Amino acid sequence: MKVGRFLIKRDETDDGYNDPPRPFIEHLIDLRDCLLHCVIAWVLCEIIIIPFAPKITEWIIAPAGLSTDKVQGLGWTAGFSILIKIMLWGGTALSMPFLLFFIMRFVFPGLKRTERSIIVFCLFASTFLFGIGVWMAYAATLEIAIDVLQKINSWVGIKVDIVRLDEHVDIVIKTIIAFGLAFQLPLLLLALGWIGVVPSEALRSRRRIAIVIIFVIAMVLTPPDPVSQTLMALPMCALYEACIWIIRLRELARGDKKKEEDDDEPPAPDDGAD
């Protein structure tokens, strides 16, 4: 069963749309139901994530190679503030598939089959790229970045025996989200190139400027050390180069198709006198 067919509820019309004309009030009712379902799913996921808060806290501490004894919360509300952050971010991540499902179920009936296919592809590609960004942040960047910061502290002459839990959680969450969002930029660029807004030649001619911008973005989004900045920038540069080649192949395919259509057109009749 295709995803697009699973998300739609009505038969496709002759013009390619799935939703026949209906009164405006019915669309408002569908929108209300969509928002209500999204809110319910989000609240339920916020509640479901609560029992897993201790394990998630250990998972967040793990990249630093620290034990829970070395990480301390300062103040009586430290644990509560960490729980709120875990609920917000963890619950939102857990509810995202349900939110996307309800939103697509509301939007898909008004789209053509090709438009639905493009949206489904973008959602899968976006999820895949976001997952790669999260994996890179957690598996490599965070541990290296924290190790570099610890070496800087030792070189300066500062011995850090206690790590503030709230500060460490903020660094981990911000780094993970930053990597996930940064890896969405090539997808946006690919979408613009796919529809013809940004040609491959423009991307190729501005490659050096793009590399500088990528490193600036990595510098802003990552912890203040060159290693983590490089770990974010290099994959983004590779994805930028991949976008150039994919858009170029798209342009070549589009040009060949247009040439075939021109060849299939019958020649214009000759009105000249013999």
Backbone as numpy.savetxt, mean C-alpha at the origin, in Angstrom:
# Nx Ny Nz CAx CAy CAz Cx Cy Cz
-14.48 -19.32 -9.05 -15.32 -18.13 -9.05 -14.44 -16.88 -9.05
-14.69 -15.97 -10.00 -13.90 -14.77 -10.08 -14.28 -13.80 -8.98
-13.28 -12.99 -8.57 -13.53 -12.05 -7.49 -14.59 -11.05 -7.88
-14.51 -10.54 -9.13 -15.49 -9.55 -9.56 -16.90 -10.08 -9.54
-17.10 -11.35 -9.95 -18.44 -11.92 -9.94 -18.93 -12.17 -8.53
-18.00 -12.45 -7.62 -18.40 -12.71 -6.24 -18.85 -11.43 -5.55
-18.30 -10.29 -5.97 -18.59 -9.03 -5.31 -19.84 -8.35 -5.84
-20.32 -8.73 -7.00 -21.47 -8.06 -7.58 -22.72 -8.87 -7.30
-23.87 -8.15 -7.35 -25.11 -8.78 -6.94 -26.14 -8.83 -8.07
-25.93 -8.03 -9.14 -26.93 -7.97 -10.19 -26.31 -8.40 -11.51
-27.17 -8.70 -12.48 -26.70 -9.15 -13.79 -26.13 -7.97 -14.57
-25.12 -8.26 -15.37 -24.48 -7.22 -16.16 -25.37 -6.82 -17.31
-25.48 -5.51 -17.56 -26.32 -4.99 -18.62 -25.55 -4.99 -19.93
-26.26 -4.60 -21.02 -25.64 -4.63 -22.34 -24.52 -3.61 -22.49
-24.57 -2.50 -21.75 -23.54 -1.47 -21.88 -22.30 -1.78 -21.04
-22.24 -2.95 -20.42 -21.06 -3.33 -19.66 -21.15 -3.02 -18.19
-22.17 -2.28 -17.78 -22.31 -1.95 -16.37 -23.12 -3.04 -15.67
-22.91 -3.12 -14.37 -23.58 -4.16 -13.60 -24.79 -3.64 -12.85
-24.89 -2.33 -12.72 -25.95 -1.73 -11.91 -26.87 -0.91 -12.81
-28.10 -1.35 -13.08 -29.01 -0.55 -13.90 -29.40 0.73 -13.17
-29.90 1.72 -13.90 -30.29 2.98 -13.26 -31.32 2.76 -12.15
-31.08 3.41 -11.01 -31.97 3.29 -9.86 -32.16 4.66 -9.24
-33.19 4.83 -8.42 -33.39 6.12 -7.74 -32.20 6.47 -6.85
-31.97 7.77 -6.69 -30.83 8.25 -5.90 -30.93 7.79 -4.45
-32.14 7.69 -3.93 -32.32 7.31 -2.53 -31.83 5.88 -2.29
-31.95 5.01 -3.30 -31.47 3.64 -3.14 -29.94 3.60 -3.04
-29.27 4.48 -3.77 -27.81 4.55 -3.65 -27.41 5.05 -2.27
-28.16 5.99 -1.72 -27.88 6.47 -0.36 -28.07 5.37 0.66
-29.10 4.55 0.46 -29.34 3.43 1.38 -28.18 2.43 1.30
-27.72 2.14 0.08 -26.57 1.24 -0.07 -25.33 1.81 0.58
-25.13 3.12 0.44 -23.97 3.77 1.07 -24.07 3.70 2.59
-25.26 3.91 3.11 -25.45 3.80 4.56 -25.14 2.40 5.06
-25.63 1.40 4.35 -25.35 0.01 4.74 -23.86 -0.30 4.66
-23.20 0.22 3.63 -21.76 -0.01 3.48 -20.99 0.59 4.65
-21.29 1.84 4.99 -20.60 2.50 6.11 -20.90 1.80 7.43
-22.14 1.36 7.61 -22.51 0.67 8.84 -21.75 -0.64 8.98
-21.67 -1.40 7.90 -20.93 -2.66 7.93 -19.44 -2.42 8.20
-18.89 -1.36 7.61 -17.47 -1.05 7.83 -17.21 -0.70 9.30
-18.08 0.09 9.89 -17.90 0.48 11.29 -18.01 -0.74 12.20
-19.00 -1.59 11.94 -19.17 -2.79 12.77 -17.95 -3.70 12.65
-17.46 -3.91 11.43 -16.28 -4.76 11.23 -15.06 -4.18 11.94
-14.89 -2.86 11.87 -13.73 -2.23 12.50 -13.80 -2.36 14.01
-14.97 -2.12 14.59 -15.12 -2.22 16.05 -14.89 -3.65 16.52
-15.44 -4.62 15.80 -15.25 -6.02 16.19 -13.77 -6.42 16.13
-13.08 -5.96 15.10 -11.65 -6.29 15.00 -10.84 -5.60 16.09
-11.25 -4.40 16.49 -10.58 -3.73 17.61 -10.72 -4.56 18.89
-11.89 -5.15 19.09 -12.12 -5.96 20.29 -11.38 -7.30 20.19
-11.39 -7.89 19.00 -10.74 -9.19 18.82 -9.24 -9.10 19.07
-8.63 -7.96 18.75 -7.17 -7.83 18.87 -6.71 -7.69 20.31
-7.61 -7.37 21.25 -7.22 -7.10 22.64 -6.52 -8.30 23.29
-7.05 -9.53 23.20 -6.36 -10.65 23.87 -4.95 -10.92 23.34
-4.66 -10.46 22.13 -3.35 -10.71 21.54 -2.36 -9.58 21.80
-2.76 -8.59 22.60 -1.89 -7.44 22.86 -0.55 -7.83 23.46
-0.48 -8.74 24.46 0.84 -9.12 25.00 1.76 -9.74 23.95
1.22 -10.63 23.11 2.04 -11.25 22.07 2.49 -10.22 21.04
1.60 -9.30 20.70 1.96 -8.26 19.74 3.05 -7.36 20.31
2.97 -7.08 21.61 4.02 -6.27 22.25 5.37 -6.97 22.17
5.40 -8.28 22.42 6.65 -9.04 22.28 7.14 -9.03 20.84
6.22 -9.11 19.90 6.57 -9.08 18.48 7.17 -7.73 18.10
6.64 -6.66 18.68 7.17 -5.32 18.40 8.56 -5.15 19.02
8.78 -5.73 20.19 10.08 -5.61 20.86 11.14 -6.46 20.16
10.74 -7.53 19.50 11.69 -8.51 18.95 12.75 -7.93 18.02
12.44 -6.98 17.12 13.49 -6.49 16.22 14.68 -5.89 16.93
14.48 -5.37 18.14 15.58 -4.75 18.87 16.47 -5.78 19.55
16.06 -7.03 19.58 16.82 -8.04 20.29 16.82 -7.81 21.79
15.75 -7.23 22.29 15.67 -6.88 23.71 14.71 -7.83 24.41
14.93 -8.02 25.68 13.99 -8.77 26.50 12.99 -7.79 27.11
11.87 -8.33 27.52 10.85 -7.46 28.09 11.31 -6.83 29.40
12.35 -7.40 30.04 12.85 -6.81 31.29 13.57 -5.49 31.05
14.17 -5.34 29.87 14.91 -4.12 29.57 14.02 -3.00 29.04
12.82 -3.34 28.64 11.88 -2.34 28.12 10.90 -2.00 29.23
10.86 -0.76 29.59 10.02 -0.33 30.70 9.13 0.82 30.26
7.94 0.81 30.82 7.02 1.92 30.61 7.11 2.90 31.76
7.20 4.17 31.44 7.32 5.20 32.46 5.95 5.81 32.71
5.40 5.56 33.87 4.08 6.10 34.21 3.04 5.01 34.30
1.99 5.32 35.07 0.92 4.33 35.27 0.12 4.07 34.00
0.09 5.02 33.10 -0.74 4.87 31.89 0.05 4.32 30.70
1.30 3.89 30.94 2.12 3.41 29.82 1.50 2.19 29.15
1.09 1.22 29.96 0.49 0.01 29.40 -0.81 0.30 28.67
-1.61 1.21 29.22 -2.89 1.53 28.58 -2.67 2.23 27.24
-1.69 3.13 27.18 -1.42 3.83 25.92 -0.91 2.86 24.86
-0.09 1.88 25.27 0.39 0.88 24.31 -0.77 0.02 23.82
-1.68 -0.34 24.74 -2.85 -1.13 24.36 -3.70 -0.38 23.34
-3.89 0.92 23.54 -4.68 1.71 22.60 -4.03 1.73 21.22
-2.71 1.91 21.20 -2.01 1.91 19.91 -2.12 0.57 19.21
-1.99 -0.51 19.97 -2.11 -1.84 19.37 -3.53 -2.07 18.85
-4.52 -1.61 19.61 -5.90 -1.76 19.16 -6.15 -0.98 17.87
-5.66 0.26 17.82 -5.92 1.10 16.65 -5.23 0.54 15.41
-3.93 0.31 15.52 -3.19 -0.14 14.35 -3.46 -1.60 14.02
-3.44 -2.47 15.04 -3.69 -3.88 14.79 -5.12 -4.15 14.37
-6.08 -3.49 15.02 -7.47 -3.67 14.64 -7.76 -3.17 13.25
-7.16 -2.04 12.89 -7.35 -1.51 11.53 -6.76 -2.45 10.49
-5.57 -2.98 10.76 -4.96 -3.92 9.82 -5.80 -5.19 9.69
-6.34 -5.68 10.81 -7.16 -6.89 10.78 -8.47 -6.66 10.05
-9.03 -5.47 10.17 -10.32 -5.18 9.55 -10.21 -4.76 8.09
-8.99 -4.50 7.61 -8.83 -3.98 6.25 -9.45 -4.88 5.18
-9.27 -6.21 5.21 -9.93 -7.03 4.18 -11.45 -6.88 4.19
-12.04 -6.79 5.37 -13.50 -6.63 5.45 -13.93 -5.25 4.95
-13.16 -4.22 5.29 -13.48 -2.87 4.83 -13.42 -2.79 3.31
-12.37 -3.36 2.73 -12.24 -3.36 1.27 -13.36 -4.15 0.62
-13.75 -5.25 1.25 -14.84 -6.06 0.69 -16.14 -5.27 0.63
-16.50 -4.60 1.73 -17.75 -3.85 1.75 -17.71 -2.65 0.81
-16.55 -1.99 0.73 -16.43 -0.84 -0.17 -16.54 -1.29 -1.63
-15.85 -2.37 -1.98 -15.93 -2.86 -3.35 -17.32 -3.37 -3.69
-17.98 -3.96 -2.72 -19.35 -4.45 -2.95 -20.31 -3.30 -3.22
-19.99 -2.12 -2.68 -20.81 -0.94 -2.95 -20.46 -0.31 -4.29
-19.18 -0.32 -4.65 -18.72 0.40 -5.84 -18.83 -0.46 -7.10
-18.59 -1.75 -7.01 -18.48 -2.60 -8.19 -19.71 -2.60 -9.09
-20.94 -2.57 -8.57 -22.08 -2.61 -9.49 -22.12 -1.44 -10.47
-21.47 -0.32 -10.15 -21.47 0.83 -11.05 -20.29 0.88 -11.99
-19.49 -0.19 -12.04 -18.30 -0.21 -12.87 -18.43 -1.24 -13.98
-17.69 -0.99 -15.06 -17.63 -1.96 -16.13 -16.70 -3.11 -15.75
-16.76 -4.18 -16.57 -15.95 -5.36 -16.25 -14.47 -5.05 -16.26
-14.01 -4.27 -17.25 -12.58 -3.93 -17.30 -12.17 -3.08 -16.11
-13.04 -2.17 -15.70 -12.73 -1.32 -14.55 -12.65 -2.15 -13.27
-13.54 -3.13 -13.14 -13.49 -4.00 -11.97 -12.20 -4.82 -11.96
-11.79 -5.29 -13.13 -10.56 -6.09 -13.20 -9.35 -5.26 -12.80
-9.31 -4.01 -13.25 -8.19 -3.14 -12.91 -8.14 -2.88 -11.41
-9.30 -2.63 -10.80 -9.33 -2.36 -9.36 -8.89 -3.59 -8.57
-9.35 -4.77 -8.96 -8.96 -5.99 -8.26 -7.45 -6.21 -8.38
-6.91 -5.99 -9.58 -5.46 -6.14 -9.76 -4.70 -5.15 -8.88
-5.15 -3.90 -8.85 -4.47 -2.89 -8.03 -4.54 -3.23 -6.55
-5.65 -3.78 -6.10 -5.77 -4.15 -4.69 -4.80 -5.27 -4.33
-4.74 -6.29 -5.18 -3.80 -7.38 -4.91 -2.35 -6.90 -4.98
-2.05 -6.08 -5.99 -0.68 -5.56 -6.11 -0.33 -4.66 -4.94
-1.28 -3.84 -4.52 -1.03 -2.94 -3.39 -0.79 -3.74 -2.11
-1.59 -4.78 -1.89 -1.40 -5.62 -0.71 -0.05 -6.32 -0.74
0.32 -6.81 -1.92 1.61 -7.50 -2.06 2.78 -6.55 -1.78
2.74 -5.35 -2.36 3.81 -4.39 -2.15 3.86 -3.91 -0.70
2.68 -3.71 -0.11 2.66 -3.30 1.29 3.26 -4.39 2.18
2.94 -5.65 1.87 3.51 -6.75 2.64 5.03 -6.83 2.50
5.53 -6.58 1.29 6.99 -6.57 1.10 7.62 -5.46 1.92
6.98 -4.28 1.92 7.52 -3.18 2.70 7.53 -3.47 4.19
6.45 -4.06 4.70 6.39 -4.42 6.11 7.45 -5.47 6.44
7.60 -6.46 5.58 8.60 -7.51 5.82 10.01 -6.94 5.84
10.31 -6.05 4.90 11.65 -5.45 4.87 11.90 -4.61 6.11
10.87 -3.87 6.54 11.04 -3.03 7.73 11.28 -3.88 8.96
10.50 -4.94 9.11 10.58 -5.74 10.34 11.76 -6.70 10.32
12.01 -7.35 9.20 13.02 -8.41 9.15 14.44 -7.89 9.03
14.61 -6.71 8.45 15.97 -6.23 8.21 16.22 -4.83 8.76
15.37 -3.90 8.37 15.68 -2.49 8.64 15.69 -2.16 10.12
14.67 -2.59 10.86 14.56 -2.20 12.27 15.73 -2.71 13.09
16.08 -3.96 12.91 17.18 -4.52 13.69 18.50 -3.80 13.38
18.73 -3.55 12.08 19.96 -2.86 11.69 19.96 -1.42 12.20
18.81 -0.75 12.07 18.73 0.65 12.50 18.95 0.78 14.00
18.33 -0.09 14.78 18.49 -0.03 16.23 19.91 -0.38 16.63
20.51 -1.34 15.93 21.90 -1.69 16.22 22.83 -0.51 15.93
22.58 0.20 14.83 23.39 1.37 14.51 23.22 2.45 15.57
21.99 2.68 16.01 21.75 3.69 17.04 22.44 3.31 18.35
22.43 2.03 18.69 23.12 1.58 19.90 24.63 1.79 19.79
25.20 1.55 18.62 26.63 1.77 18.43 26.96 3.26 18.50
26.07 4.09 17.99 26.29 5.54 18.10 26.28 5.96 19.56
25.34 5.41 20.34 25.30 5.73 21.77 26.59 5.30 22.47
27.09 4.11 22.12 28.33 3.63 22.74 29.52 4.50 22.33
29.54 4.92 21.07 30.64 5.75 20.59 30.64 7.12 21.27
29.43 7.66 21.48 29.32 8.95 22.16 29.66 8.82 23.64
29.49 7.61 24.19 29.77 7.39 25.60 28.54 7.29 26.46
27.39 6.99 25.82 26.13 6.86 26.55 25.75 5.39 26.60
25.52 4.87 27.78 25.11 3.49 27.97 23.61 3.45 28.22
22.90 2.77 27.35 21.45 2.68 27.45 21.09 1.31 28.01
20.66 1.28 29.26 20.25 0.03 29.89 18.74 -0.17 29.87
18.01 0.93 29.76 16.55 0.86 29.78 16.01 1.57 28.54
15.06 0.94 27.89 14.43 1.50 26.71 12.98 1.82 27.03
12.56 3.03 26.72 11.17 3.40 26.95 10.28 2.64 25.97
9.29 1.96 26.50 8.43 1.13 25.67 7.65 1.97 24.66
7.09 3.10 25.09 6.30 3.91 24.17 7.14 4.46 23.03
8.38 4.85 23.34 9.27 5.36 22.28 9.62 4.27 21.29
9.92 3.08 21.81 10.27 1.96 20.93 9.09 1.54 20.06
7.90 1.49 20.64 6.70 1.12 19.87 6.44 2.14 18.77
6.61 3.42 19.07 6.41 4.45 18.05 7.37 4.28 16.89
8.64 3.99 17.20 9.64 3.80 16.14 9.28 2.61 15.26
8.91 1.50 15.89 8.58 0.29 15.12 7.36 0.50 14.25
6.29 1.04 14.82 5.05 1.23 14.06 5.25 2.22 12.92
5.90 3.34 13.20 6.11 4.35 12.16 6.99 3.81 11.04
8.02 3.04 11.39 8.90 2.49 10.36 8.17 1.48 9.49
7.38 0.60 10.11 6.64 -0.41 9.35 5.64 0.25 8.40
4.88 1.22 8.91 3.89 1.89 8.08 4.57 2.70 6.98
5.69 3.35 7.31 6.41 4.15 6.31 6.89 3.27 5.17
7.45 2.11 5.48 7.91 1.20 4.43 6.73 0.70 3.60
5.64 0.33 4.26 4.48 -0.15 3.52 3.92 0.88 2.57
3.81 2.13 3.02 3.27 3.20 2.18 4.25 3.59 1.08
5.54 3.60 1.41 6.54 3.97 0.40 6.52 3.00 -0.78
6.25 1.75 -0.51 6.22 0.76 -1.59 4.95 0.86 -2.43
4.02 1.76 -2.07 2.85 2.00 -2.89 3.13 3.01 -4.00
4.19 3.81 -3.86 4.48 4.84 -4.85 4.73 4.27 -6.25
5.49 3.17 -6.40 5.64 2.61 -7.76 4.33 2.16 -8.37
3.40 1.67 -7.57 2.11 1.26 -8.11 1.34 2.47 -8.64
1.39 3.58 -7.91 0.75 4.81 -8.39 1.39 5.28 -9.69
2.70 5.21 -9.74 3.42 5.60 -10.96 3.06 4.69 -12.12
2.96 3.40 -11.84 2.61 2.44 -12.89 1.19 2.68 -13.39
0.27 3.02 -12.50 -1.11 3.30 -12.91 -1.17 4.53 -13.81
-0.42 5.58 -13.47 -0.40 6.78 -14.31 0.21 6.48 -15.68
1.25 5.67 -15.69 1.85 5.31 -16.97 0.98 4.38 -17.79
0.23 3.51 -17.11 -0.63 2.54 -17.81 -1.75 3.23 -18.58
-2.28 4.32 -18.03 -3.36 5.04 -18.70 -2.84 6.13 -19.62
-1.52 6.26 -19.72 -0.94 7.20 -20.66 -0.65 8.58 -20.15
-0.82 8.82 -18.86 -0.56 10.15 -18.30 0.94 10.42 -18.22
1.71 9.41 -17.82 3.16 9.55 -17.68 3.83 8.56 -18.64
4.44 9.02 -19.72 5.11 8.10 -20.65 6.42 7.59 -20.09
6.88 6.48 -20.63 8.12 5.88 -20.15 9.33 6.77 -20.43
9.29 7.52 -21.53 10.42 8.39 -21.86 10.59 9.48 -20.81
9.47 10.00 -20.28 9.56 11.02 -19.23 10.16 10.44 -17.96
9.79 9.22 -17.61 10.38 8.58 -16.43 11.86 8.30 -16.64
12.22 7.90 -17.86 13.62 7.58 -18.12 14.49 8.85 -18.09
14.00 9.93 -18.65 14.79 11.16 -18.69 14.93 11.81 -17.32
14.00 11.51 -16.42 14.05 12.10 -15.08 14.48 11.08 -14.03
15.23 10.09 -14.44 15.64 9.02 -13.53 16.51 9.56 -12.39
17.45 10.43 -12.69 18.33 10.96 -11.65 17.56 11.79 -10.63
16.64 12.60 -11.13 15.82 13.39 -10.20 14.98 12.47 -9.32
14.44 11.42 -9.92 13.61 10.47 -9.16 14.43 9.78 -8.08
15.67 9.42 -8.39 16.52 8.76 -7.40 16.79 9.68 -6.22
17.05 10.96 -6.51 17.26 11.92 -5.42 16.01 12.05 -4.57
14.84 12.14 -5.21 13.58 12.26 -4.47 13.34 11.02 -3.62
13.64 9.84 -4.16 13.47 8.59 -3.41 14.33 8.59 -2.16
15.58 9.01 -2.28 16.46 9.03 -1.11 16.01 10.08 -0.10
15.45 11.19 -0.57 14.92 12.20 0.36 13.72 11.64 1.11
12.82 10.95 0.39 11.66 10.33 1.05 12.12 9.30 2.07
13.11 8.49 1.71 13.64 7.49 2.64 14.27 8.15 3.86
14.92 9.27 3.67 15.54 9.98 4.79 14.49 10.50 5.76
13.35 10.94 5.22 12.29 11.50 6.07 11.53 10.40 6.80
11.31 9.26 6.15 10.42 8.23 6.70 11.12 7.22 7.59
12.42 7.09 7.48 13.13 6.05 8.24 13.83 6.64 9.46
14.28 5.77 10.38 15.08 6.26 11.52 16.34 6.97 11.04
16.91 7.83 11.88 18.03 8.68 11.44 19.35 7.94 11.34
19.44 7.00 10.40 20.73 6.35 10.13 20.76 6.01 8.64
21.95 6.06 8.02 22.04 5.85 6.57 21.71 4.44 6.13
21.87 3.46 7.00 21.62 2.07 6.61 20.14 1.85 6.31
19.26 2.25 7.22 17.82 2.06 7.01 17.33 2.89 5.83
17.91 4.08 5.64 17.52 4.90 4.49 17.88 4.20 3.18
19.05 3.59 3.14 19.48 2.87 1.94 18.62 1.63 1.71
18.26 0.93 2.77 17.43 -0.27 2.64 16.05 0.05 2.10
15.54 1.25 2.36 14.27 1.64 1.77 14.46 2.16 0.35
15.51 2.92 0.11 15.67 3.59 -1.18 16.01 2.63 -2.31
16.88 1.65 -2.05 17.32 0.76 -3.13 16.17 -0.05 -3.74
15.29 -0.69 -2.94 14.16 -1.39 -3.56 13.22 -0.45 -4.31
13.04 0.77 -3.80 12.18 1.73 -4.50 12.79 2.13 -5.84
14.12 2.28 -5.89 14.78 2.57 -7.16 14.61 1.41 -8.14
14.71 0.18 -7.64 14.51 -0.98 -8.50 13.07 -1.04 -9.02
12.11 -0.74 -8.16 10.72 -0.72 -8.59 10.46 0.40 -9.59
11.12 1.53 -9.41 11.00 2.63 -10.38 11.49 2.19 -11.75
12.63 1.50 -11.78 13.16 1.01 -13.05 12.23 -0.03 -13.67
11.64 -0.88 -12.83 10.68 -1.87 -13.34 9.46 -1.19 -13.94
9.01 -0.11 -13.33 7.86 0.64 -13.86 8.17 1.17 -15.26
9.39 1.65 -15.47 9.77 2.17 -16.79 9.63 1.09 -17.85
10.12 -0.10 -17.56 10.07 -1.19 -18.54 8.64 -1.68 -18.77
7.86 -1.77 -17.70 6.47 -2.23 -17.85 5.66 -1.23 -18.68
5.83 0.06 -18.38 5.11 1.09 -19.14 5.57 1.09 -20.60
6.86 0.87 -20.82 7.37 0.81 -22.20 6.77 -0.35 -22.96
6.69 -1.51 -22.34 6.05 -2.65 -23.00 4.59 -2.38 -23.29
3.92 -1.69 -22.38 2.53 -1.31 -22.60 2.40 -0.38 -23.80
3.31 0.57 -23.92 3.28 1.50 -25.05 3.52 0.77 -26.36
4.46 -0.18 -26.37 4.72 -0.94 -27.58 3.51 -1.78 -27.98
2.87 -2.42 -26.99 1.68 -3.22 -27.28 0.55 -2.34 -27.80
0.40 -1.16 -27.21 -0.65 -0.25 -27.66 -0.37 0.25 -29.07
0.91 0.50 -29.38 1.27 0.95 -30.73 1.03 -0.12 -31.77
1.35 -1.38 -31.45 1.11 -2.48 -32.39 -0.38 -2.67 -32.64
-1.19 -2.52 -31.58 -2.63 -2.68 -31.74 -3.21 -1.58 -32.62
-2.73 -0.36 -32.41 -3.21 0.75 -33.23 -2.82 0.58 -34.68
-1.60 0.05 -34.91 -1.15 -0.18 -36.27 -2.00 -1.23 -36.96
-2.37 -2.30 -36.24 -3.23 -3.33 -36.82 -4.60 -2.78 -37.16
-5.15 -1.90 -36.29 -6.44 -1.30 -36.58 -6.38 -0.41 -37.81
-5.26 0.31 -37.96 -5.12 1.16 -39.15 -5.01 0.32 -40.41
-4.33 -0.83 -40.32 -4.19 -1.70 -41.49 -5.51 -2.35 -41.87
-6.39 -2.59 -40.88 -7.67 -3.23 -41.16 -8.68 -2.28 -41.78
-8.45 -0.97 -41.65 -9.40 -0.01 -42.22 -9.35 -0.08 -43.74
-10.52 -0.08 -44.39 -10.53 -0.12 -45.86 -10.01 1.19 -46.44
-9.34 1.14 -47.57 -8.83 2.37 -48.18 -9.96 3.27 -48.63
-9.69 4.56 -48.59 -10.70 5.54 -49.00 -10.93 5.43 -50.50
-12.19 5.55 -50.94 -12.48 5.47 -52.39 -11.85 6.63 -53.14
-11.41 6.34 -54.35 -10.78 7.36 -55.20 -11.85 8.04 -56.02
-12.08 9.33 -55.72 -13.12 10.08 -56.43 -12.59 10.78 -57.68
-11.30 10.63 -57.96 -10.73 11.34 -59.11 -11.23 10.77 -60.42
-11.29 11.60 -61.41 -11.74 11.17 -62.74 -10.63 10.44 -63.45
-10.99 9.43 -64.22 -10.00 8.68 -64.98 -9.55 9.50 -66.18
